[in-house]
Structure formats: structure tokens, C-alpha cells
Amino acid sequence: MTWDTARLDDGISNLLQNCAECAPGSSILVVFETEADGYYGTETADAVASRAAHLGLSASSVGIPLHRAAAPELSLLHDEMAQADCTVFFARYGDQMRFQPLPQHAPRRVISYALDEDMLASPFGTLPYQGFARLEALINAAFAKAREIRVTCPRGTDFSGSIASAPEDAVKNVSIKRFPVSVFAPLDAAYFRGWVAQDGFLTGTGSRYYEPYSCPLDAPIYFAFDGNRIIDITGAKHNVAAARAHYNAVADQFGLDPFFIHSWHAGIHPGCRYDRPAGDSLERWSGSAFGNPRLLHFHTCGAEAPGEISLNVLDPTIALDGVPVWDAGFLRPERLQGGAALLSDFPDLAHIFAEPERAVGQSADGRLRFR
């Protein structure tokens, strides 16, 4: 435990007041997982419910199993959600349902990507939610008008495109609020083409769970894609064969189009830190580290968001009309229209962008590895 009580209270208040917009007298439902499997902190939901009471909120909690399949229909949970003003998920179920449309008159829903008290009490949890919501809006607007978006990385990623002439739904957001705001809205891969370098492993998106959930790669392989199609995979023969077999096995299990690419996006929150090597728990890593600007990921294997296999790029450069807004894994908000004003209005954001967290699950050699 590295946090102090005051910082944890700040993080929980940021979640409940700034993100969930809960005012005194509001009712909240905190959903947590009953298994102590190490994904979410086992005491986090209790800490949130306790702080909620101090903020004048009426809080209740409900535990559900960890579902390693598509999100189930839990009628009891849905009934309890309907009775609360807001539901906060410290459970993978919230992430699994994030692309589902909200029913009419549905209460607010928030999924926390701060997985435990340490993350809630860190800059990832305590920096103002409103600042990162405003940053996401600036980024989404910049992507929408850029004539060329080009992405490269040190391992050989190189793809480009533009959504400037695309319909508005080329920027595809989700139906549930994220806390913290840690990525921009996914961009439809239909408007891009090029190469994605994949090093270390293939792993799932958290939508469903399957065995094996990940596929090791002992050297980089390269995915050529044109719009929503992976058209070739190159690299060492054994790695390419393993990748193709993994895609086909996952697709066969769920009846999916294996080589469909749905969308991509990158992290925007430099307070997002992941200290353990990714290979210690790829499930946990893939559900939390992605918020750091050092990581960009694609949703692949299946035409329904978010796909079942994630392609992960370390230290991307994302240039908008030649301007590197992400520069080798460093996000430079001041290079966005309105970015300098944002940093002036939120000095704490300016500080974290000047001194960002750099731990995103790398091994000692700086690479993302299966083990």
C-alpha cells in the first residue's frame, strides 16, 4: 500500500463527483467481482462505498461473478441498476457491456479503469476528470479535420489515412463513461491502411475470455492491412504460423471473421502507470495499461466492437498533417488547437505531461514480452 487516505479520498471524489456527477442525495450502485482473482483490488469497492457515504450519497454494493464469456444478461443486476441514479463498475462486466446501447431512461454507468486503491490515489485517479474529458474532445476534433493521420513506431509500424471526409460515426465512442478518461474515441480502421508491427505477444481485448488467451511471439511480426481487412502477416515463419492459428482458433470458437480490423486508438493519460511486466498477467495489463500515451492498440478479430484480439504498439508517433501530436510515446497537448489553453487552465495536467509516467508493463530490456 503506497497511498495515503487523503489522496485516496481525492481519487474517489474525482470518480463520484466529477465523472459520475453524483450530488448529495444521489444513489449509487457499486458493482464488484466476488472472485479474488487479482484483477480489481478486493477492497476497492468498499472504499468507494464508504467515501460515497461521506459525500452524502446513498450507496449500495452488489457482487457478481467474473464472467469469462460475453456479458450475460443478469436480470437482478439490471433491476438494481434501474433503481440507482448511477452504477459504478469495479468489474469486467462493465467493460464487456461498454459497446452495448443504453436502454431508454437508463441511469448513468461508469466503468473504472483505476483497478485498486493505489491507482485511485495516484495521479491517474486524482487528476481532474474534466481536464481529460476536455483533452479527449480536442483530440477527437483534431482527428476529424486532419487531412492525413500517420502512425509510426520504432518496431516498424507505418500506417496512414484520414477520417476528414468520413461520416460522423467514423469516430465510435462507447455507451458507458470511462474513469479516468484515458483514450480517445476509437477510429474506424476502414479509413486507414499500412503496417502494424506486433512484438512479444497477441492477447485479448477483454470482451470474451478463451484459452489460450494470449499467443507468444519471440520476434516482431507485421500485419499489412487495407481498411478493415488484414491482408498479410509477415515475419519469422513460426511466429506467423502461430499468429494465424491463434486468429483462426479464436474466430472459430465464436463464429467471427478472423482477419477483420474494427478500430484503433491510443492512450491520452500520462498518469497511467503499470509497474508489473505485462506477461505477469496479460488480462490485467490489457485492461489497464492502455491509457498511457506510450500504448496504441487495435481491436481485431471480429466485426463487432471491440473484436477479440488486441494488437499493441509501443511508443507510437501519431502525426496530424505532419505535426507529431504523439511523439515516440509522448503526448504533446500543446500541439493541438486549444491545447495550450487547456494546460493553462489545468496546471496539474501540464505538470504530468511534462513528467509523464513511463512504466507500461515493459520487461527489463524495455520490450513488451509474453514472459
Backbone hydrogen bonds, N-H to C=O, Kabsch-Sander energy under -0.5 kcal/mol:
donor,donor_aa,acceptor,acceptor_aa,energy
8,L,4,D,-2.2
9,D,5,T,-2.7
10,D,6,A,-2.1
11,G,7,R,-2.3
12,I,8,L,-2.5
13,S,9,D,-2.6
14,N,10,D,-2.3
15,L,11,G,-1.9
16,L,12,I,-2.9
17,Q,13,S,-2.9
18,N,13,S,-1.0
19,C,14,N,-1.7
20,A,15,L,-2.7
22,C,16,L,-2.5
23,A,21,E,-0.5
25,G,56,G,-2.8
26,S,23,A,-2.7
28,I,58,S,-2.7
29,L,86,C,-2.4
30,V,60,S,-2.8
31,V,29,L,-0.6
31,V,88,V,-2.8
32,F,30,V,-0.5
32,F,62,V,-2.2
33,E,90,F,-0.9
34,T,64,I,-2.2
37,D,35,E,-1.3
41,G,115,L,-3.2
44,T,41,G,-0.9
47,A,43,E,-1.9
48,V,44,T,-2.2
49,A,45,A,-2.5
50,S,46,D,-2.4
51,R,47,A,-2.2
52,A,48,V,-2.4
53,A,49,A,-1.6
54,H,50,S,-1.3
55,L,51,R,-1.3
56,G,53,A,-1.4
57,L,52,A,-2.5
58,S,26,S,-2.9
59,A,57,L,-0.8
60,S,28,I,-1.9
62,V,30,V,-2.2
64,I,32,F,-2.5
67,H,65,P,-0.7
68,R,66,L,-0.7
74,L,72,P,-0.9
75,S,73,E,-0.9
78,H,74,L,-2.6
79,D,75,S,-2.2
80,E,76,L,-2.1
81,M,77,L,-2.8
82,A,78,H,-2.0
83,Q,79,D,-0.9
83,Q,80,E,-0.5
84,A,81,M,-1.3
85,D,27,S,-1.2
86,C,27,S,-1.3
87,T,108,R,-2.4
88,V,29,L,-3.0
89,F,110,V,-3.1
90,F,31,V,-3.2
90,F,88,V,-0.6
94,G,91,A,-1.1
95,D,91,A,-0.7
96,Q,92,R,-2.6
97,M,93,Y,-1.6
98,R,95,D,-1.2
100,Q,97,M,-1.4
106,A,103,P,-1.6
108,R,85,D,-1.5
110,V,87,T,-2.5
111,I,177,K,-2.8
112,S,89,F,-2.3
112,S,110,V,-0.5
113,Y,111,I,-0.5
113,Y,179,F,-3.9
114,A,179,F,-0.6
115,L,113,Y,-0.9
120,L,116,D,-2.2
121,A,117,E,-2.3
122,S,118,D,-0.7
124,F,271,G,-0.7
125,G,119,M,-0.9
125,G,122,S,-1.2
126,T,122,S,-2.3
127,L,123,P,-1.9
131,G,128,P,-0.6
132,F,128,P,-1.3
133,A,129,Y,-2.2
134,R,130,Q,-2.2
135,L,131,G,-1.9
136,E,132,F,-2.5
137,A,133,A,-1.8
138,L,134,R,-2.0
139,I,135,L,-2.5
140,N,136,E,-3.0
141,A,137,A,-2.2
142,A,138,L,-2.1
143,F,139,I,-2.6
144,A,140,N,-2.0
145,K,141,A,-1.2
146,A,142,A,-1.1
149,I,161,G,-3.3
150,R,148,E,-0.5
150,R,319,A,-2.4
151,V,159,F,-3.1
152,T,317,T,-2.1
153,C,157,T,-1.2
156,G,153,C,-1.6
158,D,195,W,-2.2
159,F,151,V,-2.2
160,S,193,R,-2.2
161,G,149,I,-1.7
162,S,191,Y,-1.1
163,I,143,F,-0.6
164,A,146,A,-0.6
166,A,163,I,-1.4
170,A,167,P,-2.2
171,V,168,E,-1.6
172,K,170,A,-0.8
172,K,186,P,-2.5
173,N,171,V,-0.8
175,S,98,R,-2.6
177,K,109,R,-2.2
179,F,111,I,-2.2
182,S,180,P,-0.8
184,F,266,A,-1.1
187,L,264,W,-2.9
188,D,170,A,-2.1
189,A,262,H,-1.8
191,Y,188,D,-1.4
192,F,189,A,-2.1
193,R,160,S,-2.0
194,G,225,F,-2.4
195,W,158,D,-2.2
196,V,223,F,-2.0
198,Q,221,I,-3.0
199,D,312,N,-0.5
201,F,199,D,-1.1
202,L,215,C,-2.0
203,T,310,S,-1.0
204,G,213,Y,-0.5
205,T,308,E,-0.6
209,Y,68,R,-1.0
215,C,202,L,-2.5
217,L,200,G,-2.1
221,I,198,Q,-2.3
222,Y,234,T,-2.7
223,F,196,V,-2.7
224,A,222,Y,-0.7
224,A,232,D,-2.5
225,F,194,G,-2.6
226,D,229,R,-2.4
227,G,192,F,-2.6
229,R,226,D,-1.2
230,I,259,F,-2.6
231,I,224,A,-2.7
231,I,229,R,-0.7
232,D,224,A,-1.4
234,T,222,Y,-2.2
240,V,236,A,-2.5
241,A,237,K,-2.7
242,A,238,H,-1.9
243,A,239,N,-2.5
244,R,240,V,-2.6
245,A,241,A,-2.3
246,H,242,A,-2.2
247,Y,243,A,-2.6
248,N,244,R,-2.5
249,A,245,A,-2.4
250,V,246,H,-2.4
251,A,247,Y,-2.5
252,D,248,N,-2.6
253,Q,249,A,-1.8
254,F,250,V,-1.4
255,G,251,A,-1.3
256,L,251,A,-2.2
260,F,257,D,-1.2
261,I,228,N,-2.4
262,H,260,F,-0.5
262,H,299,H,-2.8
263,S,299,H,-0.9
264,W,187,L,-1.5
265,H,297,H,-1.9
267,G,292,N,-0.7
267,G,295,L,-2.4
268,I,182,S,-2.3
268,I,291,G,-0.7
269,H,182,S,-0.7
269,H,291,G,-2.7
272,C,269,H,-1.9
273,R,271,G,-0.6
274,Y,359,A,-2.7
278,A,361,G,-2.7
280,D,277,P,-2.0
281,S,278,A,-1.4
285,W,281,S,-2.7
286,S,282,L,-2.5
287,G,283,E,-0.9
288,S,285,W,-1.6
289,A,285,W,-2.2
290,F,285,W,-0.5
291,G,288,S,-1.0
292,N,289,A,-2.0
295,L,292,N,-2.2
296,L,313,V,-2.0
297,H,265,H,-2.7
298,F,311,L,-2.4
299,H,263,S,-2.9
300,T,298,F,-0.6
300,T,309,I,-2.5
301,C,260,F,-2.0
302,G,257,D,-1.2
307,G,304,E,-2.3
308,E,300,T,-1.5
308,E,301,C,-1.2
309,I,300,T,-2.5
310,S,203,T,-3.5
311,L,298,F,-1.5
312,N,310,S,-0.5
313,V,296,L,-3.4
315,D,294,R,-3.2
317,T,152,T,-2.8
318,I,316,P,-0.5
318,I,326,W,-1.4
319,A,150,R,-2.9
319,A,317,T,-0.6
320,L,318,I,-0.5
320,L,323,V,-2.7
321,D,148,E,-2.9
321,D,319,A,-0.7
323,V,320,L,-1.8
325,V,318,I,-1.6
325,V,323,V,-1.5
326,W,318,I,-1.6
327,D,325,V,-0.5
327,D,330,F,-3.5
328,A,326,W,-0.6
329,G,316,P,-2.4
330,F,327,D,-1.2
331,L,329,G,-0.6
332,R,325,V,-3.2
335,R,332,R,-2.0
336,L,333,P,-2.2
339,G,336,L,-2.1
340,A,336,L,-0.6
342,L,338,G,-1.7
343,L,339,G,-2.2
344,S,340,A,-1.9
345,D,341,A,-2.2
346,F,342,L,-1.8
349,L,346,F,-1.0
350,A,346,F,-1.6
351,H,347,P,-2.0
352,I,348,D,-1.9
353,F,349,L,-2.3
354,A,350,A,-1.5
355,E,351,H,-1.7
357,E,270,P,-2.8
360,V,358,R,-0.7
361,G,274,Y,-1.4
363,S,367,R,-3.1
366,G,363,S,-2.3
369,R,367,R,-0.6
370,F,200,G,-0.6
